[in-house]
Each structure stands twice: as C-alpha cells, then as structure tokens.
Amino acid sequence: MKDFIKAMNKLPKLVKIALALPVLDIIWSIWKLCKAIKSDNVVMIVIAILTIIPGAALMWLLDIIWIVAFGKPLWFND
C-alpha cells in the first residue's frame, strides 16, 4: 500500500489530471482509501469510501481543481 501511495504521489501533473477525469477518478478514490487506512483514521476511511461511489459525481471536478492548484487531489490527511 505504501508503494501505491508513493507511486501516485510521484506521477507528473498531466497524468494526475488524466486520472482525475470521470470514470478514471476511481483510482484517486482508492488512493484516498489507502491513505486513510495507512493513517488508521476511521472518519477518513468512511469519507474515502463515500468518495468511491456516491461522491464520484463531484469528486472528479474537485480533484482536477486541486491538482491544478496544489499538485495533488483533494484529501485532508496528508
């Protein structure tokens, strides 16, 4: 899981934006879930699970904005 998180963090900005597009944004949702599990924070795990299916409709747009502005998708426990 640590390797997956590191690999996703090291991706170029253009690839991150491509992975934030609708349907592909599930990859970032899995990344968020892995980060939440790694931090052992139950609240963040629940939020990460909610970004996978019900939150996917809006999260892709927020992720693109966050990647352009900050170089990483929207997430709270960095």
ABEGO torsion letter per residue (X at the ends): XAAAAAAAAABBAAAAAAAABBGAAAAAAAAAAAAAAAAGBAAAAAAAAAAAAAAAAAAAAAAAAAAAAAGBBBBABX
